[in-house]
Amino acid sequence: SVGVGMALAEKFKNYNNKIVVMVGDGEMQEGQIWEAIISASHFKLNNLVLIIDNNKLQDGGFTSEVMNIESLHQKLSSFKWNTVSFDGHNFEEINKAFKNIKDGCPNCLIANTIKGKGIKFMENSIKYHMIGGMDKSLYKKCTKAILNAK
C-alpha cells in the first residue's frame, strides 16, 4: 500500500523513476496487499515493481499449508500485471527478469528461492525462519557449513 501511494505521488509529480517493493510469499496472504495490487492495476502504475520472495515458508509453516494462494504468477497476471517468475538464486535470471519490466502496467518479479540456501541443515527448514539472531554456536555451525560447501 505504501508503494502504491509512493508510485501515485511520483506519477502526479511527473517524475520518471521506479518504486520497488519487496514482500515475502507469506505476506501475500494479506488483504491489504491485494487491495494495493488492484489499485496499482487500476491506476496503471507502470512505475511500480513488486518483488516477491517466493520461498514457500512463513512464520507458522509452509505457505501451502497455512494459506495456499498459488499460483501467484496467474493471480498477478489476471490483475493485468506484467509478471515474470525466475530462479532467485541465479544472477543471470535475476538480470533477465529486470530486463523484462514493461511499460504501461505494474510489474511483478517472482523470485523462486530456497529458504536458507547454501546451508544444508537450514534449507527449507521452518526452524530457522524467524530466529531472533544467532548465538555463537549457531554462527560457528553455519560458518563451518558454508566453508565445507566450497
C-alpha positions as CSV (number, residue, x, y, z in Angstrom):
1,S,0.0,0.0,0.0
2,V,2.8,2.4,0.8
3,G,4.5,1.5,-2.5
4,V,1.3,2.3,-4.4
5,G,1.0,5.6,-2.6
6,M,4.6,6.5,-3.5
7,A,4.1,5.4,-7.1
8,L,0.9,7.5,-7.4
9,A,2.7,10.5,-5.9
10,E,5.7,10.1,-8.3
11,K,3.3,10.0,-11.3
12,F,1.4,13.0,-10.0
13,K,4.7,15.0,-9.9
14,N,5.6,13.7,-13.4
15,Y,8.7,12.0,-12.0
16,N,10.2,9.2,-14.1
17,N,11.5,6.8,-11.5
18,K,10.5,3.4,-10.3
19,I,9.2,2.4,-6.8
20,V,10.3,-1.1,-5.9
21,V,8.6,-3.1,-3.1
22,M,9.8,-6.4,-1.8
23,V,7.5,-8.8,0.1
24,G,7.5,-12.5,1.1
25,D,5.1,-15.0,-0.2
26,G,3.6,-15.4,3.2
27,E,2.8,-11.7,3.3
28,M,0.9,-12.1,0.0
29,Q,-1.9,-13.7,2.0
30,E,-2.9,-10.3,3.5
31,G,-5.9,-8.4,2.2
32,Q,-4.1,-5.1,2.2
33,I,-1.6,-6.5,-0.3
34,W,-4.4,-7.5,-2.7
35,E,-6.1,-4.1,-2.4
36,A,-2.8,-2.5,-3.4
37,I,-2.4,-4.9,-6.3
38,I,-5.9,-4.0,-7.6
39,S,-5.2,-0.3,-7.1
40,A,-1.9,-0.4,-8.9
41,S,-3.6,-2.1,-11.9
42,H,-6.5,0.4,-11.9
43,F,-4.1,3.4,-11.9
44,K,-1.8,1.7,-14.4
45,L,1.2,2.2,-12.2
46,N,3.9,1.3,-14.6
47,N,6.5,2.9,-12.2
48,L,5.8,0.2,-9.6
49,V,7.8,-3.0,-9.3
50,L,6.8,-5.7,-6.8
51,I,9.4,-8.4,-6.0
52,I,8.0,-11.5,-4.2
53,D,10.5,-13.7,-2.4
54,N,8.7,-17.0,-3.1
55,N,10.4,-19.4,-0.7
56,K,7.2,-21.2,0.3
57,L,7.8,-20.7,4.0
58,Q,6.4,-18.3,6.5
59,D,6.0,-18.0,10.3
60,G,3.9,-21.0,11.2
61,G,4.8,-23.4,8.4
62,F,4.8,-23.9,4.7
63,T,2.6,-21.3,2.8
64,S,0.7,-24.1,1.1
65,E,-0.4,-25.4,4.5
66,V,-1.0,-22.1,6.2
67,M,-2.9,-20.4,3.4
68,N,-2.4,-21.7,-0.1
69,I,-2.5,-18.9,-2.6
70,E,-0.8,-20.4,-5.6
71,S,-0.4,-19.6,-8.4
72,L,0.9,-16.1,-7.6
73,H,2.0,-15.8,-11.3
74,Q,-1.5,-16.5,-12.6
75,K,-3.2,-14.3,-10.0
76,L,-1.0,-11.2,-10.6
77,S,-1.3,-11.7,-14.4
78,S,-5.1,-11.8,-14.0
79,F,-4.9,-8.3,-12.5
80,K,-3.1,-7.0,-15.6
81,W,0.4,-7.0,-14.0
82,N,3.4,-7.9,-16.2
83,T,4.6,-11.0,-14.2
84,V,7.9,-12.7,-14.5
85,S,8.9,-15.8,-12.5
86,F,12.6,-16.8,-12.2
87,D,15.2,-18.6,-10.1
88,G,16.0,-16.1,-7.4
89,H,19.4,-17.7,-6.9
90,N,20.6,-17.3,-10.5
91,F,22.1,-13.9,-11.2
92,E,21.6,-14.2,-15.0
93,E,17.9,-15.0,-14.4
94,I,17.6,-12.1,-12.0
95,N,19.1,-9.7,-14.5
96,K,16.9,-11.1,-17.3
97,A,13.8,-10.6,-15.1
98,F,14.6,-6.9,-14.5
99,K,15.1,-6.5,-18.3
100,N,11.6,-7.9,-18.8
101,I,10.0,-5.0,-17.0
102,K,7.4,-3.5,-19.3
103,D,5.8,-0.1,-19.6
104,G,2.1,0.6,-19.4
105,C,1.4,-1.6,-16.4
106,P,2.7,-2.5,-12.9
107,N,5.4,-5.2,-12.9
108,C,5.8,-8.2,-10.6
109,L,9.0,-10.2,-10.3
110,I,8.6,-13.6,-8.6
111,A,11.9,-14.8,-7.2
112,N,11.6,-18.5,-6.6
113,T,14.0,-19.1,-3.7
114,I,15.0,-21.7,-1.1
115,K,15.0,-20.5,2.5
116,G,18.5,-21.0,3.9
117,K,20.0,-21.7,0.5
118,G,23.7,-22.8,0.8
119,I,23.5,-24.1,4.4
120,K,22.1,-27.6,4.0
121,F,20.7,-28.0,7.6
122,M,18.8,-24.7,7.2
123,E,17.4,-25.2,3.7
124,N,13.6,-25.3,3.7
125,S,13.5,-25.5,7.5
126,I,10.8,-23.7,9.4
127,K,13.0,-23.9,12.4
128,Y,15.3,-21.2,11.1
129,H,12.6,-18.9,9.6
130,M,12.3,-16.4,12.4
131,I,15.4,-16.8,14.6
132,G,16.0,-13.6,16.5
133,G,19.7,-13.8,15.9
134,M,22.5,-16.2,16.1
135,D,24.3,-17.3,19.2
136,K,28.0,-18.2,18.9
137,S,27.2,-21.9,18.5
138,L,24.8,-21.5,15.6
139,Y,27.1,-18.9,14.0
140,K,30.0,-21.4,14.1
141,K,27.8,-24.2,12.7
142,C,26.7,-22.0,9.8
143,T,30.3,-20.8,9.1
144,K,31.5,-24.4,9.1
145,A,28.7,-25.5,6.7
146,I,29.5,-22.6,4.3
147,L,33.2,-23.3,4.3
148,N,32.8,-27.0,3.8
149,A,30.4,-26.4,0.9
150,K,33.1,-24.7,-1.1
